[in-house]
Structure formats: C-alpha cells, structure tokens
C-alpha cells in the first residue's frame, strides 16, 4: 500500500459514488428532462474518474515493468474518454429536443422558453 | 486476476447499470426508456474500461471506444425517429 494505491482507491470511490448517483437519479426525478440532466451529468463525471484511475494504474505499471502494453492501455483509455465526452452531451441534447418536439412537456414547469421560441419567433 | 479493486469497481458500476435497466423496463413513456438506454451505454463504457484494467487486457478498452461511438449513432437515430423526421 503506497501513495499510488491510495490515489487509485480515491478515484475509484469517486467513480462508484457518482455512477450510482446517476443511475439512482433516474428513479427519483419526476419527468424525462430532470432524469436526463441528472443521469448524463453524474455518469459523465464518474466515467472521467474511472479513466483517471486506469491511467494512473497503467502509468505506475509502466514505471515498474517497462512493458509498452501499459502505455497503449493509458492512451486508449484517454481516447475512449474523449469519445464519450464528445458524444454524451450532444446525445442528451438530441434526446431532450426530440422529447419536447414529440409532445412530452416538462412536469410542474412554470416557464417553457423553448415552447415560446417555437410559437413566437426567436426574439 | 491482476487487480481486484478494478473488478469490484466494475461490479458496482454494473449494479448502477441494472438500476438504469429497471428504468428501461418500467419507464412510463418512450423518452424515459431512451434516457435509460443512454445511461446504460455510458455505464457499460465505464465498466468495460475498468474490466480492461482488471483483467490486464487492452482489447477491452478498444471495445469500449467502438461501443461509445456506435451507441452515439444509435441514440441519434432513435432521437430522429422520435421527433418525426429531420425537421
């Protein structure tokens, strides 16, 4: 148990807590927009820390053993993280726009700015 | 098994994926199910990266990259279908 192990444990704990919060928020929010908000933000943040833990682990193994397999593992984890960070918010935006256009209105909403924009122009 | 802490983290992430799957099964409307599938895809990518570190195989992380891009295409296709065409 050295300092690198504690760093990996801290990153993995943040990952588990935020991923569980993201999937738990699917069952605690009233409508589709708040569920989308909670689930997308929490799972993206948790996955960032999962990839950080893998990168720290791979860099430490590369420092110990000198095997280039671990350099490949770290670089490919970063590529997976970049793909997820680019695709996750745009996918959530597409789902929210499609849900609003197909007729599912926000529950208990006072102001619906997108509805006003659709009806009355962009001013 | 090389690194058990990554394996247990992947197990916890898969418990979260199961809770997202419950939303897919019992969702009252169609966009709720789509949100459940989107969350499930993100959690599967995270679990795949963690399993690649746990079993010391880099090919699992390559599978995670391809799965992230393909699930994005699937989500966009379902959203386009849901809003009724390209307009």
Backbone of each chain as ProteinMPNN parsed JSONL, in Angstrom:
{"seq_chain_A": "XXXXXXXXXXXXXXXXXXXXXXXXXXXXXXXXXXXXXXXXXXXXXXXXXXXXXXXXXXXXXXXXXXXXXXXXXXXXXXXXXXXXXXXXXXXXXXXXXXXXXXXXXXXXXXXXXXXXXXXXXXX", "coords_chain_A": {"N_chain_A": [[0.852, -1.196, 0.0], [1.067, 1.821, -1.158], [1.429, 5.341, -1.991], [0.376, 5.616, -4.572], [-1.517, 3.604, -4.739], [-3.419, 4.532, -2.916], [-4.279, 6.818, -4.255], [-5.448, 5.658, -6.535], [-7.529, 4.229, -5.273], [-9.028, 6.379, -4.265], [-9.889, 7.666, -6.642], [-11.386, 5.57, -7.767], [-13.395, 5.35, -5.854], [-14.732, 7.825, -6.08], [-15.66, 7.478, -8.683], [-17.442, 5.242, -8.355], [-19.353, 6.3, -6.557], [-20.455, 8.496, -7.979], [-21.42, 7.283, -10.313], [-23.37, 5.554, -9.245], [-25.049, 7.484, -8.124], [-25.931, 8.733, -10.45], [-27.415, 6.687, -11.75], [-29.278, 6.312, -9.788], [-30.624, 8.685, -9.778], [-32.293, 8.433, -11.913], [-34.552, 7.271, -10.899], [-35.62, 9.017, -9.084], [-36.464, 11.478, -9.985], [-39.012, 13.655, -11.396], [-39.801, 13.964, -14.204], [-38.905, 13.507, -17.724], [-36.891, 15.274, -18.482], [-35.508, 16.226, -16.214], [-34.565, 13.784, -15.305], [-32.854, 13.113, -17.407], [-30.979, 15.168, -17.186], [-29.801, 14.698, -14.577], [-28.835, 12.033, -14.856], [-27.074, 12.126, -17.1], [-25.113, 14.078, -16.413], [-24.007, 13.062, -13.97], [-23.082, 10.462, -14.638], [-21.211, 11.031, -16.62], [-19.273, 12.509, -15.197], [-18.484, 10.546, -13.339], [-17.367, 8.608, -15.044], [-15.158, 9.968, -16.061], [-13.48, 9.905, -13.803], [-13.136, 7.141, -13.525], [-11.598, 6.549, -15.81], [-9.384, 8.12, -15.211], [-8.379, 6.731, -12.988], [-7.639, 4.32, -14.228], [-5.652, 5.29, -15.936], [-3.713, 6.219, -14.107], [-3.064, 3.794, -12.851], [-2.034, 2.378, -15.084], [0.152, 3.981, -15.757], [1.741, 3.68, -13.486], [2.265, 0.919, -13.559], [3.685, 0.883, -15.943], [5.902, 2.333, -15.15], [6.99, 0.549, -13.297], [7.324, -2.015, -14.642], [8.024, -1.476, -17.316], [6.765, -2.347, -19.589], [5.5, -1.889, -22.835], [2.814, -2.332, -23.303], [1.278, -1.181, -21.301], [1.468, 1.53, -21.756], [0.025, 1.674, -24.115], [-2.462, 0.925, -23.059], [-3.083, 3.143, -21.403], [-3.201, 5.28, -23.276], [-5.297, 4.439, -24.975], [-7.411, 4.401, -23.177], [-7.682, 7.14, -22.69], [-8.485, 7.947, -25.235], [-10.991, 6.674, -25.377], [-12.28, 8.104, -23.346], [-12.312, 10.694, -24.459], [-13.955, 10.265, -26.698], [-16.335, 9.646, -25.369], [-16.807, 12.037, -23.965], [-17.257, 13.798, -26.05], [-19.529, 12.737, -27.296], [-21.568, 12.351, -25.4], [-22.931, 14.744, -24.227], [-24.054, 15.826, -26.605], [-25.72, 13.781, -27.485], [-27.542, 13.742, -25.334], [-28.688, 16.259, -25.641], [-29.962, 15.893, -28.113], [-31.839, 13.948, -27.413], [-33.422, 15.381, -25.554], [-34.46, 17.461, -27.144], [-35.902, 15.972, -29.034], [-37.77, 14.75, -27.357], [-39.225, 16.957, -26.463], [-40.255, 17.922, -28.886], [-41.842, 15.806, -29.632], [-43.956, 15.951, -27.962], [-43.899, 15.578, -25.14], [-44.254, 17.327, -22.346], [-42.517, 19.398, -19.862], [-42.876, 18.437, -16.44], [-44.621, 20.207, -13.936], [-43.622, 22.703, -14.73], [-42.947, 26.195, -14.86], [-42.079, 28.207, -16.638], [-41.65, 27.741, -20.064], [-39.327, 28.065, -22.173], [-38.474, 27.13, -24.634], [-40.823, 26.328, -25.863], [-42.094, 28.829, -26.141], [-40.312, 30.006, -27.902], [-40.67, 28.376, -30.137], [-43.288, 29.019, -30.789], [-43.474, 31.844, -31.034], [-41.37, 32.997, -32.564], [-37.849, 34.02, -32.58], [-37.172, 36.175, -31.017]], "CA_chain_A": [[0.0, 0.0, 0.0], [1.799, 3.08, -1.219], [0.605, 6.521, -2.282], [-0.328, 5.424, -5.85], [-2.693, 2.775, -4.454], [-4.449, 5.371, -2.293], [-4.84, 7.691, -5.309], [-6.349, 4.831, -7.352], [-8.732, 3.959, -4.483], [-9.84, 7.605, -4.19], [-10.54, 7.865, -7.94], [-12.415, 4.539, -7.965], [-14.52, 5.644, -4.969], [-15.494, 8.909, -6.711], [-16.336, 6.86, -9.832], [-18.582, 4.423, -7.935], [-20.379, 7.147, -5.939], [-21.181, 9.313, -8.946], [-22.194, 6.439, -11.228], [-24.574, 5.104, -8.542], [-25.953, 8.636, -8.019], [-26.534, 8.958, -11.765], [-28.473, 5.721, -12.03], [-30.329, 6.479, -8.773], [-31.42, 9.859, -10.122], [-33.321, 8.024, -12.874], [-35.746, 6.829, -10.193], [-36.04, 9.982, -8.078], [-36.879, 12.74, -10.566], [-40.401, 13.483, -11.845], [-40.076, 13.86, -15.64], [-37.802, 12.986, -18.534], [-35.804, 16.261, -18.634], [-34.691, 16.196, -14.993], [-33.874, 12.489, -15.294], [-31.763, 13.207, -18.383], [-29.983, 16.062, -16.587], [-29.065, 14.037, -13.504], [-28.124, 10.828, -15.298], [-25.971, 12.44, -18.003], [-24.018, 14.763, -15.716], [-23.337, 12.234, -12.963], [-22.332, 9.342, -15.222], [-20.033, 11.566, -17.316], [-18.262, 12.834, -14.185], [-17.957, 9.309, -12.785], [-16.536, 7.917, -16.028], [-13.88, 10.692, -16.089], [-12.611, 9.428, -12.733], [-12.765, 5.753, -13.817], [-10.491, 6.568, -16.77], [-8.207, 8.64, -14.499], [-7.828, 5.638, -12.18], [-6.965, 3.378, -15.135], [-4.435, 5.932, -16.437], [-2.722, 6.212, -13.025], [-2.645, 2.399, -12.713], [-1.204, 1.993, -16.225], [1.425, 4.714, -15.682], [2.534, 3.073, -12.419], [2.765, -0.368, -14.062], [4.71, 1.19, -16.948], [7.092, 2.743, -14.399], [7.575, -0.624, -12.641], [7.728, -3.123, -15.506], [8.555, -1.032, -18.595], [6.073, -3.024, -20.685], [4.766, -0.876, -23.619], [1.383, -2.623, -23.282], [0.592, -0.267, -20.379], [1.362, 2.823, -22.448], [-1.119, 1.513, -25.021], [-3.688, 0.935, -22.247], [-3.373, 4.515, -20.97], [-3.596, 6.111, -24.423], [-6.615, 4.04, -25.468], [-8.407, 4.857, -22.2], [-7.907, 8.569, -22.927], [-9.276, 8.054, -26.465], [-12.371, 6.325, -25.024], [-12.841, 9.214, -22.575], [-12.585, 11.809, -25.371], [-15.139, 9.885, -27.47], [-17.516, 9.755, -24.503], [-17.052, 13.444, -23.637], [-17.807, 14.478, -27.219], [-20.813, 12.22, -27.746], [-22.599, 12.248, -24.364], [-23.818, 15.918, -24.16], [-24.818, 16.013, -27.838], [-26.789, 12.792, -27.456], [-28.552, 14.188, -24.372], [-29.391, 17.384, -26.266], [-30.842, 15.351, -29.146], [-32.975, 13.278, -26.754], [-34.31, 16.384, -24.959], [-35.176, 18.156, -28.216], [-36.858, 15.041, -29.62], [-38.859, 14.535, -26.409], [-40.083, 18.147, -26.464], [-40.969, 18.032, -30.162], [-42.833, 14.742, -29.777], [-45.14, 16.207, -27.166], [-43.777, 15.353, -23.702], [-43.937, 18.61, -21.725], [-41.921, 19.272, -18.525], [-43.828, 18.395, -15.343], [-44.566, 21.286, -12.945], [-42.794, 23.79, -15.232], [-43.618, 27.499, -14.861], [-41.708, 28.851, -17.892], [-41.118, 26.83, -21.074], [-38.768, 29.035, -23.121], [-38.381, 26.533, -25.964], [-42.168, 26.392, -26.419], [-42.314, 30.212, -26.566], [-39.499, 30.251, -29.099], [-41.294, 27.688, -31.26], [-44.548, 29.659, -31.167], [-43.462, 33.271, -31.3], [-40.153, 33.535, -33.161], [-36.634, 33.902, -31.777], [-36.807, 37.422, -30.313]], "C_chain_A": [[0.878, 1.233, 0.0], [0.853, 4.187, -1.669], [-0.197, 6.336, -3.57], [-1.593, 4.599, -5.628], [-3.807, 3.607, -3.821], [-5.087, 6.303, -3.319], [-5.826, 6.913, -6.176], [-7.639, 4.535, -6.599], [-9.628, 5.185, -4.404], [-10.577, 7.838, -5.503], [-11.648, 6.841, -8.157], [-13.622, 4.803, -7.072], [-15.383, 6.766, -5.543], [-16.291, 8.366, -7.897], [-17.58, 6.089, -9.395], [-19.698, 5.289, -7.377], [-21.161, 7.915, -6.999], [-21.936, 8.463, -9.957], [-23.457, 5.918, -10.555], [-25.564, 6.252, -8.375], [-26.656, 8.895, -9.354], [-27.632, 7.973, -12.072], [-29.6, 5.816, -10.995], [-31.214, 7.669, -9.102], [-32.446, 9.545, -11.203], [-34.633, 7.668, -12.182], [-36.296, 7.878, -9.228], [-36.539, 11.288, -8.661], [-38.214, 12.579, -11.279], [-40.587, 13.304, -13.346], [-38.789, 13.571, -16.396], [-36.632, 13.97, -18.589], [-34.902, 16.279, -17.401], [-33.944, 14.872, -14.869], [-32.666, 12.507, -16.223], [-30.618, 14.045, -17.832], [-29.13, 15.334, -15.545], [-28.232, 12.876, -14.003], [-26.921, 11.178, -16.162], [-24.81, 13.09, -17.27], [-23.266, 13.828, -14.783], [-22.542, 11.101, -13.609], [-21.119, 9.834, -16.008], [-18.917, 11.878, -16.327], [-17.661, 11.571, -13.585], [-17.033, 8.59, -13.747], [-15.195, 8.618, -16.221], [-12.946, 10.138, -15.016], [-12.262, 7.948, -12.879], [-11.569, 5.707, -14.759], [-9.227, 7.126, -16.117], [-7.562, 7.558, -13.635], [-7.075, 4.642, -13.053], [-5.657, 3.974, -15.649], [-3.337, 5.939, -15.371], [-2.168, 4.802, -12.817], [-1.693, 1.997, -13.838], [0.143, 2.709, -16.194], [2.328, 4.12, -14.601], [3.089, 1.719, -12.854], [3.838, -0.174, -15.122], [6.012, 1.593, -16.272], [7.783, 1.536, -13.749], [8.167, -1.591, -13.666], [8.374, -2.68, -16.816], [7.936, -1.712, -19.787], [5.297, -1.985, -21.506], [3.279, -1.151, -23.748], [0.624, -1.628, -22.403], [0.505, 1.132, -20.945], [0.183, 2.809, -23.419], [-2.435, 1.562, -24.246], [-4.067, 2.345, -21.831], [-3.869, 5.374, -22.127], [-4.989, 5.74, -24.93], [-7.72, 4.405, -24.484], [-8.716, 6.331, -22.403], [-8.731, 8.782, -24.193], [-10.746, 7.712, -26.191], [-13.033, 7.456, -24.248], [-13.19, 10.388, -23.486], [-13.817, 11.516, -26.228], [-16.407, 10.047, -26.64], [-17.833, 11.21, -24.195], [-17.603, 14.211, -24.83], [-19.229, 14.029, -27.512], [-21.908, 12.31, -26.69], [-23.485, 13.502, -24.273], [-24.627, 16.129, -25.431], [-25.945, 15.0, -27.949], [-27.904, 13.193, -26.51], [-29.358, 15.349, -24.93], [-30.373, 16.884, -27.325], [-32.053, 14.677, -28.521], [-33.959, 14.305, -26.2], [-35.116, 17.108, -26.026], [-36.239, 17.25, -28.845], [-38.039, 14.81, -28.686], [-39.792, 15.742, -26.39], [-40.888, 18.245, -27.758], [-42.019, 16.943, -30.321], [-43.942, 14.847, -28.738], [-45.054, 15.944, -25.678], [-43.343, 16.657, -23.04], [-43.303, 18.405, -20.35], [-42.994, 19.308, -17.439], [-43.558, 19.545, -14.387], [-43.71, 22.451, -13.417], [-43.599, 25.085, -15.256], [-43.357, 28.2, -16.194], [-41.144, 27.791, -18.828], [-40.593, 27.692, -22.227], [-38.702, 28.461, -24.526], [-39.734, 26.54, -26.659], [-42.488, 27.802, -26.919], [-41.527, 30.536, -27.826], [-40.106, 29.582, -30.33], [-42.551, 28.403, -31.735], [-44.351, 31.08, -31.676], [-42.217, 33.824, -31.949], [-39.031, 33.594, -32.142], [-36.307, 35.149, -30.986], [-36.788, 37.227, -28.804]], "O_chain_A": [[1.378, 1.643, 1.047], [-0.362, 4.001, -1.723], [-1.319, 6.83, -3.672], [-2.623, 4.858, -6.252], [-4.984, 3.425, -4.133], [-6.291, 6.554, -3.267], [-6.896, 7.416, -6.517], [-8.722, 4.578, -7.182], [-10.851, 5.063, -4.468], [-11.762, 8.172, -5.493], [-12.719, 7.176, -8.663], [-14.753, 4.52, -7.468], [-16.611, 6.688, -5.507], [-17.446, 8.739, -8.1], [-18.649, 6.25, -9.983], [-20.868, 5.054, -7.679], [-22.388, 7.983, -6.936], [-22.997, 8.876, -10.423], [-24.506, 5.837, -11.194], [-26.774, 6.046, -8.469], [-27.838, 9.237, -9.38], [-28.677, 8.356, -12.598], [-30.739, 5.448, -11.28], [-32.398, 7.685, -8.764], [-33.384, 10.318, -11.395], [-35.701, 7.749, -12.789], [-37.337, 7.652, -8.611], [-37.001, 12.146, -7.909], [-38.534, 11.478, -11.729], [-41.47, 12.544, -13.744], [-37.724, 13.409, -15.801], [-35.486, 13.543, -18.729], [-33.679, 16.338, -17.524], [-32.814, 14.84, -14.382], [-31.599, 11.993, -15.887], [-29.447, 13.696, -17.981], [-27.902, 15.348, -15.614], [-27.066, 12.735, -13.633], [-25.851, 10.595, -15.986], [-23.656, 12.711, -17.469], [-22.036, 13.794, -14.792], [-21.431, 10.808, -13.167], [-20.102, 9.142, -16.067], [-17.754, 11.557, -16.574], [-16.455, 11.519, -13.344], [-16.024, 8.02, -13.33], [-14.195, 7.962, -16.512], [-11.762, 9.924, -15.273], [-11.206, 7.524, -12.411], [-10.636, 4.933, -14.548], [-8.123, 6.673, -16.42], [-6.336, 7.476, -13.557], [-6.003, 4.17, -12.676], [-4.663, 3.261, -15.787], [-2.17, 5.696, -15.679], [-0.964, 4.622, -12.63], [-0.671, 1.356, -13.592], [1.164, 2.126, -16.558], [3.545, 4.061, -14.776], [4.241, 1.397, -12.563], [4.786, -0.954, -15.204], [7.096, 1.249, -16.743], [9.01, 1.498, -13.656], [9.342, -1.949, -13.59], [9.186, -3.414, -17.379], [8.494, -1.675, -20.883], [4.495, -1.252, -20.926], [2.541, -0.302, -24.249], [-0.515, -1.269, -22.699], [-0.443, 1.857, -20.644], [-0.558, 3.785, -23.537], [-3.408, 2.161, -24.704], [-5.239, 2.715, -21.894], [-4.844, 6.112, -21.982], [-5.776, 6.621, -25.277], [-8.845, 4.689, -24.896], [-9.872, 6.741, -22.305], [-9.576, 9.676, -24.242], [-11.644, 8.377, -26.708], [-14.211, 7.745, -24.457], [-14.237, 11.013, -23.318], [-14.633, 12.407, -26.465], [-17.428, 10.523, -27.138], [-19.004, 11.589, -24.163], [-18.342, 15.179, -24.648], [-20.057, 14.838, -27.931], [-23.085, 12.342, -27.049], [-24.707, 13.354, -24.242], [-25.774, 16.568, -25.357], [-27.019, 15.325, -28.455], [-29.08, 13.015, -26.826], [-30.569, 15.423, -24.724], [-31.49, 17.392, -27.425], [-33.167, 14.809, -29.026], [-35.172, 14.148, -26.342], [-36.311, 17.347, -25.851], [-37.342, 17.702, -29.153], [-39.176, 14.685, -29.141], [-41.01, 15.582, -26.309], [-42.065, 18.607, -27.733], [-42.986, 17.124, -31.061], [-44.778, 13.95, -28.631], [-46.067, 16.078, -24.991], [-42.183, 17.051, -23.16], [-43.514, 17.366, -19.725], [-43.919, 20.117, -17.508], [-42.405, 19.831, -14.062], [-43.117, 23.137, -12.584], [-44.775, 25.09, -15.62], [-44.282, 28.726, -16.814], [-40.262, 27.026, -18.44], [-41.339, 28.009, -23.153], [-38.85, 29.192, -25.505], [-39.816, 26.729, -27.873], [-43.079, 27.965, -27.987], [-42.009, 31.249, -28.707], [-40.069, 30.136, -31.429], [-42.857, 28.403, -32.927], [-44.992, 31.482, -32.648], [-42.007, 35.036, -31.898], [-39.229, 33.258, -30.974], [-35.263, 35.197, -30.335], [-36.503, 38.168, -28.064]]}, "seq_chain_B": "XXXXXXXXXXXXXXXXXXXXXXXXXXXXXXXXXXXXXXXXXXXXXXXXXXXXXXXXXXXXXXXXXXXXXXXXXXXXXXXXXXXXXXX", "coords_chain_B": {"N_chain_B": [[-6.535, -13.094, -11.757], [-5.545, -9.779, -11.967], [-5.771, -7.158, -10.82], [-7.786, -6.656, -8.228], [-9.253, -4.456, -7.228], [-10.159, -2.906, -9.346], [-11.902, -4.727, -10.484], [-13.945, -4.982, -8.55], [-14.894, -2.353, -8.549], [-15.938, -2.298, -11.139], [-18.011, -4.116, -10.769], [-19.701, -2.678, -9.02], [-20.368, -0.546, -10.721], [-21.806, -1.988, -12.618], [-24.009, -2.695, -11.072], [-25.255, -0.191, -10.903], [-25.835, 0.02, -13.636], [-27.766, -1.958, -13.832], [-29.817, -0.749, -12.372], [-30.422, 1.343, -14.114], [-31.411, -0.199, -16.165], [-33.789, -1.072, -15.048], [-35.263, 1.276, -15.292], [-35.49, 1.328, -18.037], [-37.178, -0.883, -18.409], [-39.531, -0.281, -16.866], [-40.282, 2.25, -17.652], [-42.474, 5.021, -17.93], [-42.968, 6.452, -20.305], [-41.903, 6.815, -23.78], [-39.509, 8.526, -24.2], [-38.397, 8.301, -21.609], [-37.5, 5.67, -21.56], [-35.553, 5.863, -23.542], [-33.719, 7.587, -22.323], [-32.931, 5.905, -20.255], [-31.596, 3.906, -21.729], [-29.482, 5.417, -22.78], [-28.06, 6.168, -20.46], [-27.376, 3.59, -19.663], [-25.604, 2.868, -21.731], [-23.422, 4.627, -21.281], [-22.61, 3.72, -18.741], [-21.867, 1.121, -19.361], [-19.635, 1.569, -20.974], [-17.882, 2.695, -19.058], [-17.672, 0.498, -17.278], [-16.471, -1.341, -18.988], [-13.947, -0.227, -19.509], [-12.918, -0.348, -16.911], [-12.921, -3.133, -16.53], [-11.066, -3.869, -18.449], [-8.734, -2.855, -17.287], [-8.754, -4.455, -15.008], [-8.536, -7.175, -15.831], [-6.248, -6.923, -17.278], [-6.146, -6.557, -20.036], [-5.869, -4.945, -23.072], [-7.568, -4.937, -25.197], [-10.206, -4.861, -24.369], [-10.594, -2.184, -23.826], [-10.431, -1.03, -26.313], [-12.762, -2.112, -27.375], [-14.538, -0.669, -25.8], [-14.205, 1.937, -26.836], [-15.241, 1.65, -29.478], [-17.834, 0.871, -28.823], [-18.806, 3.176, -27.536], [-18.891, 5.075, -29.659], [-20.662, 3.786, -31.485], [-22.993, 3.55, -29.933], [-23.634, 6.2, -29.665], [-24.389, 6.84, -32.291], [-26.661, 5.206, -32.469], [-28.3, 6.383, -30.484], [-28.731, 8.92, -31.613], [-30.156, 8.143, -33.907], [-32.503, 7.071, -32.781], [-33.495, 9.382, -31.554], [-33.964, 11.034, -33.767], [-35.968, 9.534, -35.004], [-37.934, 9.762, -33.074], [-38.65, 12.457, -32.964], [-39.858, 12.736, -35.347], [-38.751, 12.713, -38.09], [-36.443, 14.68, -40.113], [-36.856, 17.371, -39.647]], "CA_chain_B": [[-6.987, -11.7, -11.753], [-4.385, -8.961, -11.625], [-6.093, -6.028, -9.94], [-9.164, -6.875, -7.784], [-10.023, -3.252, -6.929], [-10.858, -2.503, -10.564], [-13.004, -5.663, -10.704], [-15.066, -4.637, -7.663], [-15.465, -1.095, -9.058], [-16.762, -2.642, -12.296], [-19.236, -4.751, -10.255], [-20.575, -1.608, -8.525], [-20.884, 0.162, -11.897], [-22.826, -2.828, -13.241], [-25.234, -2.561, -10.261], [-25.89, 1.024, -11.419], [-26.381, -0.28, -14.965], [-29.001, -2.709, -13.619], [-30.863, 0.21, -11.989], [-30.831, 2.02, -15.348], [-32.205, -1.176, -16.926], [-35.148, -1.038, -14.486], [-35.962, 2.412, -15.896], [-35.856, 0.928, -19.398], [-38.315, -1.797, -18.377], [-40.749, 0.262, -16.268], [-40.456, 3.654, -17.978], [-43.862, 5.272, -18.339], [-43.071, 6.985, -21.664], [-40.813, 6.394, -24.664], [-38.237, 9.208, -23.895], [-37.815, 7.749, -20.384], [-36.745, 4.462, -21.934], [-34.359, 6.274, -24.297], [-32.778, 8.096, -21.32], [-32.383, 4.726, -19.59], [-30.636, 3.252, -22.634], [-28.306, 6.291, -22.885], [-27.31, 5.971, -19.21], [-26.827, 2.228, -19.7], [-24.444, 2.866, -22.623], [-22.293, 5.28, -20.595], [-22.134, 2.859, -17.658], [-21.197, -0.044, -19.951], [-18.298, 2.013, -21.386], [-17.071, 2.805, -17.846], [-17.391, -0.844, -16.791], [-15.561, -2.023, -19.913], [-12.6, 0.312, -19.249], [-12.473, -0.895, -15.622], [-12.614, -4.561, -16.698], [-9.803, -3.949, -19.182], [-7.642, -2.7, -16.32], [-8.773, -5.535, -14.03], [-8.021, -8.405, -16.43], [-4.975, -6.609, -17.921], [-6.301, -6.737, -21.472], [-6.125, -3.65, -23.7], [-8.589, -5.074, -26.238], [-11.493, -4.457, -23.803], [-10.719, -0.723, -23.903], [-10.762, -0.757, -27.712], [-14.197, -2.409, -27.497], [-15.253, 0.453, -25.182], [-14.193, 3.061, -27.796], [-16.188, 1.361, -30.56], [-19.182, 0.864, -28.255], [-19.219, 4.567, -27.293], [-19.254, 5.726, -30.927], [-21.845, 3.156, -32.074], [-24.175, 3.864, -29.13], [-23.996, 7.58, -30.004], [-25.139, 6.783, -33.552], [-27.969, 4.638, -32.164], [-29.095, 7.377, -29.765], [-29.16, 9.944, -32.574], [-31.175, 7.574, -34.786], [-33.755, 6.974, -32.027], [-33.996, 10.735, -31.338], [-34.526, 11.498, -35.031], [-37.23, 8.836, -35.204], [-38.904, 10.2, -32.065], [-39.17, 13.785, -33.266], [-40.626, 12.672, -36.564], [-38.069, 13.115, -39.315], [-35.264, 15.538, -39.996], [-37.203, 18.764, -39.316]], "C_chain_B": [[-5.874, -10.811, -11.209], [-4.726, -7.917, -10.578], [-7.531, -6.147, -9.457], [-9.936, -5.597, -7.523], [-10.77, -2.739, -8.16], [-12.04, -3.421, -10.835], [-14.196, -5.312, -9.819], [-15.699, -3.315, -8.059], [-16.355, -1.359, -10.265], [-18.057, -3.319, -11.85], [-20.209, -3.69, -9.752], [-21.182, -0.82, -9.691], [-21.971, -0.661, -12.582], [-24.101, -2.881, -12.407], [-25.993, -1.293, -10.677], [-26.498, 0.811, -12.788], [-27.672, -1.085, -14.838], [-30.142, -1.783, -13.201], [-31.331, 1.022, -13.199], [-31.687, 1.103, -16.207], [-33.626, -1.276, -16.382], [-35.936, 0.132, -15.055], [-36.344, 2.103, -17.342], [-37.09, 0.027, -19.383], [-39.6, -1.102, -17.946], [-40.987, 1.719, -16.615], [-41.868, 3.952, -18.449], [-43.976, 5.793, -19.767], [-41.854, 6.549, -22.472], [-39.508, 7.177, -24.385], [-37.6, 8.758, -22.588], [-36.986, 6.508, -20.688], [-35.471, 4.82, -22.695], [-33.3, 6.832, -23.346], [-32.14, 6.941, -20.556], [-31.341, 4.027, -20.436], [-29.358, 4.077, -22.751], [-27.427, 6.179, -21.643], [-26.639, 4.605, -19.177], [-25.589, 2.155, -20.585], [-23.215, 3.488, -21.955], [-21.714, 4.382, -19.504], [-21.433, 1.622, -18.208], [-19.798, 0.336, -20.43], [-17.377, 2.116, -20.166], [-16.697, 1.425, -17.305], [-16.416, -1.603, -17.678], [-14.133, -1.538, -19.737], [-12.05, -0.271, -17.943], [-12.136, -2.379, -15.735], [-11.338, -4.768, -17.502], [-8.608, -3.747, -18.284], [-7.586, -3.875, -15.355], [-8.16, -6.812, -14.592], [-6.75, -8.187, -17.219], [-5.011, -6.866, -19.426], [-6.667, -5.387, -22.092], [-7.262, -3.729, -24.71], [-9.967, -4.712, -25.705], [-11.688, -2.951, -23.935], [-10.988, -0.3, -25.348], [-12.237, -1.039, -27.98], [-15.022, -1.268, -26.901], [-15.305, 1.66, -26.114], [-15.252, 2.843, -28.878], [-17.621, 1.391, -30.041], [-19.679, 2.277, -28.002], [-19.664, 5.227, -28.593], [-20.522, 5.12, -31.522], [-23.105, 3.464, -31.273], [-24.606, 5.31, -29.36], [-24.818, 7.62, -31.294], [-26.55, 6.237, -33.318], [-28.874, 5.614, -31.446], [-29.602, 8.471, -30.702], [-30.244, 9.419, -33.495], [-32.517, 7.496, -34.067], [-34.354, 8.367, -31.809], [-34.615, 11.304, -32.615], [-35.862, 10.837, -35.324], [-38.315, 9.395, -34.294], [-39.472, 11.568, -32.411], [-39.82, 13.841, -34.634], [-39.929, 13.192, -37.791], [-36.951, 14.097, -39.05], [-35.599, 16.963, -39.629], [-37.552, 18.884, -37.85]], "O_chain_B": [[-5.332, -11.059, -10.132], [-4.042, -7.806, -9.56], [-8.441, -5.776, -10.199], [-11.166, -5.617, -7.582], [-11.873, -2.205, -8.045], [-13.066, -2.977, -11.35], [-15.336, -5.34, -10.281], [-16.912, -3.152, -7.926], [-17.403, -0.731, -10.414], [-19.097, -3.125, -12.479], [-21.408, -3.777, -10.017], [-22.362, -0.468, -9.661], [-22.951, -0.102, -13.075], [-25.18, -3.092, -12.962], [-27.219, -1.309, -10.791], [-27.561, 1.356, -13.085], [-28.582, -0.915, -15.649], [-31.287, -1.981, -13.606], [-32.512, 1.354, -13.298], [-32.589, 1.568, -16.903], [-34.565, -1.532, -17.136], [-37.14, 0.013, -15.282], [-37.384, 2.551, -17.825], [-37.957, 0.156, -20.248], [-40.646, -1.294, -18.567], [-41.798, 2.379, -15.965], [-42.41, 3.221, -19.278], [-45.015, 5.587, -20.394], [-40.901, 5.988, -21.931], [-38.455, 6.541, -24.334], [-36.377, 8.821, -22.456], [-35.901, 6.323, -20.136], [-34.437, 4.174, -22.525], [-32.11, 6.58, -23.536], [-30.951, 6.984, -20.242], [-30.308, 3.599, -19.921], [-28.266, 3.514, -22.815], [-26.202, 6.103, -21.747], [-25.5, 4.464, -18.731], [-24.627, 1.465, -20.247], [-22.11, 2.952, -22.046], [-20.497, 4.284, -19.349], [-20.497, 1.121, -17.586], [-18.869, -0.464, -20.317], [-16.227, 1.68, -20.22], [-15.551, 1.198, -16.917], [-15.626, -2.411, -17.19], [-13.198, -2.336, -19.806], [-10.879, -0.641, -17.864], [-11.18, -2.844, -15.114], [-10.607, -5.731, -17.27], [-7.573, -4.384, -18.477], [-6.502, -4.263, -14.92], [-7.359, -7.464, -13.922], [-6.205, -9.138, -17.779], [-4.035, -7.332, -20.012], [-7.648, -4.76, -21.694], [-7.86, -2.708, -25.049], [-10.829, -4.296, -26.479], [-12.81, -2.484, -24.132], [-11.695, 0.68, -25.584], [-12.89, -0.301, -28.718], [-16.083, -0.93, -27.427], [-16.328, 2.34, -26.185], [-16.056, 3.731, -29.162], [-18.522, 1.874, -30.726], [-20.856, 2.56, -28.228], [-20.71, 5.875, -28.625], [-21.376, 5.855, -32.016], [-24.177, 3.624, -31.855], [-25.792, 5.627, -29.266], [-25.813, 8.339, -31.384], [-27.518, 6.736, -33.893], [-30.068, 5.688, -31.736], [-30.751, 8.901, -30.604], [-31.166, 10.158, -33.841], [-33.553, 7.811, -34.651], [-35.573, 8.531, -31.868], [-35.649, 11.968, -32.568], [-36.784, 11.48, -35.827], [-39.477, 9.491, -34.689], [-40.654, 11.819, -32.177], [-40.292, 14.902, -35.043], [-40.478, 14.05, -38.482], [-36.56, 14.318, -37.904], [-34.684, 17.725, -39.317], [-37.871, 19.975, -37.379]]}, "name": "protein", "num_of_chains": 2, "seq": "XXXXXXXXXXXXXXXXXXXXXXXXXXXXXXXXXXXXXXXXXXXXXXXXXXXXXXXXXXXXXXXXXXXXXXXXXXXXXXXXXXXXXXXXXXXXXXXXXXXXXXXXXXXXXXXXXXXXXXXXXXXXXXXXXXXXXXXXXXXXXXXXXXXXXXXXXXXXXXXXXXXXXXXXXXXXXXXXXXXXXXXXXXXXXXXXXXXXXXXXXXXXXXXXXX"}
